[in-house]
Amino acid sequence: MKTSNVLSGVVVVFSLFAASAARCEDNNQLPLDSLLGKYEGRMQIHNAWQQESDYQTEIVSVDKSANTVSLVAQCQKCTTKAWKRNNCAITEAQKNIKFTCKTKFGDEEYIFNGESLKATGYGPGNPFTISVRKVVK
């Protein structure tokens, strides 16, 4: 009888610990609105000779009901100087927020960690990487 009481007590304590840990994990989730704002950094275009350029982007909207993000971007040394990405699908929203923008060249994969935004994708003929930090004003 004592053994079953001890075992029951251990199960209850373990259950409380697991529930507490799950709540803590939920609290680590980044709010989707934290994506909004301007970012500045570098874009690298990977071809026979690697090009690097200043790059700016702004997350202009987050639609929580549709689970999408829209952004505008500028790259001075790129073939296309400015572009928009609408309705990019949010694929994960935990410690990082991940979203994917579909383009005619392929998918652009973005990861936001609360301070910086990184992306990989394929542009007109060449793969690229983006690394930018949120501008705080």
N, CA, C and O of each residue as an XYZ file, in Angstrom:
548
protein
N       0.823     -1.195      0.000
C       0.000      0.000      0.000
C       0.863      1.254      0.000
O       0.597      2.209     -0.730
N       1.921      1.235      0.846
C       2.801      2.400      0.913
C       3.510      2.617     -0.422
O       3.705      3.754     -0.853
N       3.887      1.535     -1.062
C       4.574      1.628     -2.346
C       3.665      2.255     -3.395
O       4.122      3.073     -4.194
N       2.397      1.889     -3.408
C       1.473      2.464     -4.394
C       1.218      3.934     -4.091
O       1.041      4.724     -5.019
N       1.193      4.320     -2.824
C       1.029      5.736     -2.471
C       2.234      6.550     -2.930
O       2.084      7.645     -3.472
N       3.419      6.012     -2.710
C       4.640      6.689     -3.140
C       4.659      6.806     -4.660
O       4.980      7.859     -5.210
N       4.313      5.715     -5.324
C       4.279      5.707     -6.782
C       3.251      6.708     -7.305
O       3.518      7.418     -8.275
N       2.098      6.770     -6.682
C       1.067      7.738     -7.075
C       1.576      9.165     -6.876
O       1.349     10.035     -7.716
N       2.260      9.394     -5.768
C       2.820     10.719     -5.499
C       3.847     11.119     -6.541
O       3.877     12.271     -6.974
N       4.695     10.174     -6.948
C       5.703     10.441     -7.970
C       5.030     10.787     -9.302
O       5.461     11.703    -10.002
N       3.980     10.054     -9.642
C       3.254     10.308    -10.888
C       2.636     11.707    -10.868
O       2.696     12.423    -11.867
N       2.048     12.097     -9.744
C       1.434     13.424     -9.624
C       2.499     14.508     -9.763
O       2.299     15.475    -10.498
N       3.619     14.364     -9.072
C       4.700     15.356     -9.154
C       5.238     15.443    -10.578
O       5.469     16.539    -11.090
N       5.436     14.304    -11.211
C       5.925     14.293    -12.592
C       4.927     14.984    -13.521
O       5.328     15.740    -14.406
N       3.638     14.734    -13.328
C       2.598     15.358    -14.162
C       2.605     16.866    -13.993
O       2.493     17.598    -14.976
N       2.736     17.342    -12.757
C       2.798     18.783    -12.507
C       4.041     19.397    -13.148
O       3.976     20.486    -13.718
N       5.159     18.706    -13.054
C       6.396     19.194    -13.659
C       6.260     19.280    -15.183
O       6.673     20.267    -15.791
N       5.685     18.256    -15.787
C       5.515     18.231    -17.241
C       4.590     19.351    -17.693
O       4.862     19.997    -18.705
N       3.512     19.594    -16.973
C       2.583     20.670    -17.326
C       3.261     22.019    -17.187
O       3.065     22.904    -18.020
N       4.061     22.184    -16.137
C       4.793     23.436    -15.930
C       5.801     23.669    -17.037
O       5.932     24.791    -17.528
N       6.515     22.631    -17.436
C       7.499     22.746    -18.510
C       6.822     23.093    -19.826
O       7.361     23.881    -20.603
N       5.663     22.529    -20.090
C       4.929     22.835    -21.327
C       4.506     24.294    -21.342
O       4.580     24.947    -22.383
N       4.061     24.821    -20.192
C       3.682     26.233    -20.130
C       4.886     27.131    -20.352
O       4.766     28.155    -21.024
N       6.036     26.779    -19.811
C       7.253     27.561    -20.010
C       7.646     27.561    -21.482
O       8.083     28.581    -22.015
N       7.490     26.422    -22.130
C       7.837     26.332    -23.540
C       6.925     27.230    -24.369
O       7.385     27.879    -25.309
N       5.627     27.275    -24.030
C       4.697     28.144    -24.740
C       5.081     29.604    -24.550
O       4.921     30.408    -25.468
N       5.589     29.957    -23.365
C       5.981     31.339    -23.106
C       7.198     31.753    -23.918
O       7.443     32.949    -24.074
N       7.971     30.798    -24.444
C       9.142     31.109    -25.245
C       8.780     31.418    -26.690
O       9.657     31.777    -27.476
N       7.524     31.289    -27.052
C       7.094     31.533    -28.422
C       7.189     33.012    -28.739
O       6.734     33.855    -27.966
N       7.787     33.322    -29.885
C       7.868     34.709    -30.341
C       6.505     35.156    -30.841
O       5.852     34.416    -31.577
N       6.057     36.353    -30.460
C       4.804     36.850    -31.019
C       4.992     37.188    -32.497
O       6.031     37.725    -32.879
N       4.008     36.882    -33.324
C       4.119     37.138    -34.761
C       4.329     38.619    -35.064
O       5.008     38.961    -36.032
N       3.751     39.502    -34.242
C       3.920     40.944    -34.471
C       5.365     41.399    -34.303
O       5.728     42.479    -34.769
N       6.195     40.590    -33.643
C       7.595     40.968    -33.466
C       8.343     40.976    -34.801
O       9.436     41.536    -34.893
N       7.765     40.362    -35.835
C       8.364     40.398    -37.174
C       8.316     41.793    -37.788
O       9.219     42.180    -38.529
N       7.263     42.547    -37.480
C       7.044     43.847    -38.124
C       8.221     44.787    -37.891
O       8.772     44.860    -36.792
N       8.596     45.508    -38.955
C       9.660     46.493    -38.832
C      10.638     46.446    -39.980
O      10.487     45.681    -40.932
N      11.660     47.299    -39.859
C      12.692     47.419    -40.894
C      13.947     46.673    -40.476
O      14.289     46.590    -39.296
N      14.623     46.130    -41.489
C      15.846     45.355    -41.286
C      16.897     45.833    -42.278
O      16.577     46.217    -43.403
N      18.149     45.806    -41.849
C      19.263     46.167    -42.730
C      20.390     45.170    -42.545
O      20.623     44.656    -41.451
N      21.083     44.910    -43.647
C      22.205     43.989    -43.580
C      22.785     43.733    -44.949
O      22.914     44.647    -45.763
N      23.137     42.480    -45.201
C      23.833     42.114    -46.437
C      23.107     40.986    -47.159
O      22.462     40.129    -46.555
N      23.245     41.030    -48.479
C      22.770     39.945    -49.330
C      23.965     39.436    -50.111
O      24.723     40.222    -50.679
N      24.131     38.137    -50.139
C      25.200     37.523    -50.924
C      24.565     36.726    -52.057
O      23.671     35.904    -51.852
N      25.061     37.001    -53.252
C      24.608     36.257    -54.420
C      25.735     35.313    -54.796
O      26.865     35.740    -55.033
N      25.423     34.045    -54.847
C      26.435     33.014    -55.063
C      26.426     32.577    -56.523
O      25.541     31.844    -56.965
N      27.420     33.039    -57.254
C      27.596     32.603    -58.644
C      29.089     32.370    -58.866
O      29.815     32.139    -57.898
N      29.561     32.423    -60.085
C      30.983     32.178    -60.348
C      31.859     33.117    -59.517
O      32.927     32.719    -59.051
N      31.428     34.313    -59.339
C      32.092     35.261    -58.453
C      31.025     35.725    -57.465
O      29.955     36.182    -57.866
N      31.316     35.608    -56.204
C      30.318     35.945    -55.192
C      30.158     37.448    -55.093
O      31.139     38.176    -54.942
N      28.926     37.912    -55.178
C      28.623     39.328    -55.037
C      27.990     39.571    -53.675
O      27.249     38.735    -53.158
N      28.291     40.716    -53.112
C      27.688     41.084    -51.835
C      27.159     42.504    -51.963
O      27.789     43.359    -52.586
N      26.003     42.745    -51.372
C      25.370     44.047    -51.500
C      24.652     44.413    -50.212
O      24.234     43.551    -49.440
N      24.521     45.729    -50.001
C      23.665     46.194    -48.918
C      22.238     45.760    -49.238
O      21.836     45.725    -50.401
N      21.493     45.435    -48.214
C      20.144     44.921    -48.409
C      19.249     45.465    -47.304
O      19.628     45.462    -46.133
N      18.078     45.924    -47.673
C      17.091     46.394    -46.699
C      15.767     45.696    -46.995
O      15.409     45.464    -48.150
N      15.061     45.372    -45.939
C      13.719     44.819    -46.095
C      12.843     45.355    -44.982
O      13.322     45.754    -43.920
N      11.566     45.354    -45.247
C      10.599     45.756    -44.232
C       9.454     44.760    -44.249
O       8.838     44.510    -45.285
N       9.184     44.198    -43.080
C       7.999     43.351    -42.929
C       6.850     44.334    -42.723
O       6.772     44.996    -41.688
N       5.968     44.428    -43.701
C       4.919     45.445    -43.672
C       3.614     44.951    -43.069
O       2.811     45.753    -42.593
N       3.390     43.626    -43.084
C       2.158     43.127    -42.469
C       2.300     41.666    -42.064
O       3.051     40.892    -42.658
N       1.547     41.328    -41.030
C       1.411     39.951    -40.574
C      -0.085     39.705    -40.434
O      -0.759     40.372    -39.649
N      -0.593     38.764    -41.184
C      -2.007     38.400    -41.115
C      -2.116     37.125    -40.283
O      -1.855     36.027    -40.773
N      -2.505     37.287    -39.025
C      -2.552     36.142    -38.102
C      -3.633     35.143    -38.489
O      -3.459     33.940    -38.294
N      -4.735     35.619    -39.029
C      -5.818     34.698    -39.382
C      -5.452     33.845    -40.598
O      -5.829     32.675    -40.672
N      -4.717     34.428    -41.551
C      -4.293     33.678    -42.736
C      -2.920     33.040    -42.533
O      -2.480     32.234    -43.353
N      -2.238     33.405    -41.431
C      -0.902     32.896    -41.122
C       0.101     33.249    -42.231
O       0.850     32.398    -42.712
N       0.089     34.544    -42.623
C       0.967     35.011    -43.696
C       1.697     36.289    -43.308
O       1.315     36.999    -42.377
N       2.768     36.555    -44.063
C       3.615     37.734    -43.889
C       3.778     38.390    -45.263
O       3.826     37.702    -46.283
N       3.864     39.723    -45.284
C       4.184     40.439    -46.526
C       5.366     41.353    -46.260
O       5.486     41.937    -45.183
N       6.246     41.471    -47.265
C       7.444     42.296    -47.107
C       7.783     43.024    -48.401
O       7.331     42.649    -49.483
N       8.588     44.073    -48.264
C       9.186     44.764    -49.408
C      10.684     44.775    -49.172
O      11.137     44.844    -48.029
N      11.459     44.706    -50.255
C      12.915     44.628    -50.118
C      13.600     45.498    -51.158
O      13.041     45.791    -52.215
N      14.833     45.908    -50.833
C      15.659     46.689    -51.748
C      17.095     46.179    -51.696
O      17.634     45.883    -50.629
N      17.699     46.085    -52.886
C      19.088     45.651    -53.013
C      19.701     46.466    -54.147
O      19.322     46.299    -55.307
N      20.635     47.337    -53.822
C      21.159     48.287    -54.807
C      21.968     47.646    -55.927
O      21.902     48.110    -57.066
N      22.727     46.598    -55.639
C      23.581     45.980    -56.662
C      22.919     44.800    -57.370
O      23.536     44.162    -58.223
N      21.675     44.511    -57.024
C      20.983     43.370    -57.624
C      20.376     43.755    -58.972
O      20.154     44.933    -59.249
N      20.114     42.761    -59.795
C      19.474     42.994    -61.088
C      18.122     43.673    -60.890
O      17.813     44.662    -61.554
N      17.327     43.141    -59.981
C      16.066     43.767    -59.601
C      16.340     44.566    -58.336
O      16.754     44.004    -57.322
N      16.113     45.868    -58.389
C      16.473     46.758    -57.264
C      15.489     46.679    -56.100
O      15.890     46.848    -54.948
N      14.218     46.427    -56.375
C      13.209     46.374    -55.317
C      12.143     45.351    -55.691
O      11.842     45.152    -56.868
N      11.579     44.710    -54.678
C      10.532     43.739    -54.930
C       9.651     43.584    -53.702
O      10.016     43.972    -52.592
N       8.473     43.002    -53.937
C       7.511     42.726    -52.870
C       7.282     41.223    -52.803
O       7.351     40.517    -53.809
N       7.013     40.762    -51.611
C       6.614     39.376    -51.396
C       5.344     39.426    -50.552
O       5.372     39.846    -49.396
N       4.239     38.997    -51.139
C       2.959     39.001    -50.437
C       2.542     37.582    -50.093
O       2.860     36.630    -50.806
N       1.827     37.464    -48.990
C       1.245     36.184    -48.575
C       2.268     35.066    -48.411
O       2.037     33.933    -48.832
N       3.393     35.393    -47.800
C       4.391     34.370    -47.478
C       3.840     33.535    -46.315
O       3.382     34.086    -45.314
N       3.886     32.227    -46.450
C       3.273     31.324    -45.475
C       4.162     31.130    -44.249
O       5.328     30.754    -44.365
N       3.595     31.392    -43.079
C       4.295     31.126    -41.820
C       4.253     29.619    -41.594
O       3.179     29.020    -41.533
N       5.430     29.015    -41.471
C       5.512     27.558    -41.329
C       5.816     27.120    -39.898
O       5.574     25.969    -39.536
N       6.344     28.031    -39.088
C       6.647     27.710    -37.684
C       6.660     29.000    -36.890
O       7.117     30.032    -37.380
N       6.160     28.945    -35.667
C       6.177     30.113    -34.785
C       6.426     29.632    -33.364
O       5.493     29.506    -32.571
N       7.677     29.367    -33.049
C       8.065     28.934    -31.710
C       9.180     29.862    -31.231
O       8.979     31.072    -31.118
N      10.350     29.299    -30.952
C      11.496     30.121    -30.566
C      11.977     30.927    -31.754
O      12.537     32.010    -31.582
N      11.768     30.420    -32.951
C      12.028     31.125    -34.202
C      10.710     31.190    -34.961
O       9.834     30.343    -34.792
N      10.589     32.209    -35.797
C       9.458     32.282    -36.711
C      10.005     32.006    -38.099
O      10.921     32.684    -38.565
N       9.441     31.013    -38.750
C       9.884     30.657    -40.094
C       8.743     30.913    -41.067
O       7.582     30.625    -40.777
N       9.099     31.464    -42.237
C       8.095     31.639    -43.272
C       8.721     31.440    -44.639
O       9.927     31.604    -44.822
N       7.875     31.084    -45.594
C       8.307     30.769    -46.945
C       7.565     31.651    -47.937
O       6.340     31.765    -47.900
N       8.332     32.273    -48.824
C       7.750     33.070    -49.904
C       7.937     32.303    -51.206
O       9.050     31.901    -51.546
N       6.850     32.105    -51.926
C       6.896     31.412    -53.217
C       7.187     32.443    -54.302
O       6.547     33.494    -54.355
N       8.159     32.139    -55.173
C       8.467     33.010    -56.302
C       8.523     32.167    -57.570
O       8.469     30.939    -57.513
N       8.630     32.827    -58.700
C       8.723     32.064    -59.953
C      10.052     31.333    -60.067
O      10.190     30.431    -60.893
N      11.039     31.709    -59.245
C      12.346     31.049    -59.265
C      12.449     29.915    -58.252
O      13.359     29.090    -58.331
N      11.528     29.875    -57.312
C      11.557     28.859    -56.261
C      11.170     29.472    -54.927
O      10.736     30.622    -54.866
N      11.329     28.702    -53.860
C      10.963     29.174    -52.524
C      12.086     29.978    -51.896
O      13.267     29.684    -52.083
N      11.691     31.004    -51.145
C      12.619     31.743    -50.286
C      12.252     31.361    -48.863
O      11.102     31.514    -48.452
N      13.222     30.865    -48.113
C      13.003     30.421    -46.738
C      13.581     31.457    -45.777
O      14.766     31.783    -45.853
N      12.751     31.974    -44.877
C      13.159     32.995    -43.913
C      13.081     32.442    -42.499
O      12.185     31.660    -42.179
N      14.034     32.856    -41.642
C      14.034     32.487    -40.225
C      14.300     33.751    -39.411
O      15.300     34.435    -39.627
N      13.405     34.056    -38.478
C      13.528     35.208    -37.587
C      13.698     34.693    -36.170
O      12.920     33.859    -35.706
N      14.743     35.206    -35.465
C      15.008     34.717    -34.108
C      14.713     35.751    -33.024
O      15.088     35.556    -31.868
N      14.051     36.838    -33.382
C      13.745     37.889    -32.415
C      14.577     39.133    -32.635
O      14.167     40.225    -32.243
N      15.741     38.992    -33.255
C      16.627     40.122    -33.535
C      17.051     40.180    -34.990
O      17.124     41.257    -35.583
N      17.331     39.019    -35.563
C      17.828     38.999    -36.931
C      16.965     38.114    -37.815
O      16.240     37.234    -37.350
N      17.072     38.383    -39.101
C      16.321     37.651    -40.107
C      17.325     37.089    -41.097
O      18.165     37.820    -41.622
N      17.241     35.809    -41.347
C      18.122     35.154    -42.318
C      17.248     34.507    -43.371
O      16.142     34.045    -43.089
N      17.764     34.480    -44.597
C      16.985     33.885    -45.681
C      17.905     33.206    -46.678
O      19.068     33.576    -46.839
N      17.357     32.212    -47.334
C      18.022     31.570    -48.463
C      16.992     31.445    -49.567
O      15.794     31.317    -49.314
N      17.482     31.485    -50.790
C      16.564     31.359    -51.912
C      17.317     31.272    -53.217
O      18.540     31.140    -53.253
N      16.551     31.349    -54.286
C      17.119     31.269    -55.619
C      16.527     32.399    -56.431
O      15.316     32.444    -56.647
N      17.377     33.319    -56.886
C      16.922     34.451    -57.680
C      17.033     34.160    -59.156
O      17.120     33.000    -59.560
N      17.031     35.207    -59.971
C      17.117     35.004    -61.426
C      18.490     34.430    -61.813
O      19.402     35.170    -62.180
N      18.614     33.117    -61.725
C      19.835     32.459    -62.155
C      20.816     32.089    -61.078
O      21.732     31.308    -61.338
N      20.668     32.617    -59.865
C      21.676     32.364    -58.834
C      21.051     32.201    -57.451
O      20.062     32.859    -57.128
N      21.631     31.326    -56.642
C      21.183     31.228    -55.257
C      21.687     32.432    -54.451
O      22.668     33.075    -54.823
N      21.002     32.721    -53.347
C      21.412     33.849    -52.515
C      21.159     33.540    -51.051
O      20.384     32.647    -50.708
N      21.832     34.302    -50.194
C      21.587     34.279    -48.765
C      21.438     35.723    -48.291
O      22.054     36.636    -48.840
N      20.626     35.910    -47.280
C      20.385     37.236    -46.715
C      20.595     37.132    -45.208
O      20.164     36.170    -44.572
N      21.254     38.123    -44.658
C      21.428     38.219    -43.216
C      21.245     39.685    -42.827
O      22.063     40.535    -43.179
N      20.164     39.972    -42.099
C      19.850     41.344    -41.708
C      19.457     41.389    -40.236
O      19.014     40.395    -39.661
N      19.630     42.561    -39.644
C      19.240     42.783    -38.256
C      18.138     43.840    -38.210
O      18.081     44.751    -39.035
N      17.292     43.687    -37.242
C      16.176     44.635    -37.070
C      16.721     45.999    -36.693
O      17.588     46.113    -35.827
N      16.209     47.036    -37.350
C      16.614     48.401    -37.080
C      15.717     48.938    -35.974
O      14.495     48.973    -36.121
N      16.316     49.351    -34.880
C      15.569     49.889    -33.754
C      15.766     51.394    -33.737
O      16.890     51.890    -33.644
N      14.657     52.110    -33.830
C      14.748     53.593    -33.830
C      13.885     54.166    -32.750
O      13.826     55.385    -32.588
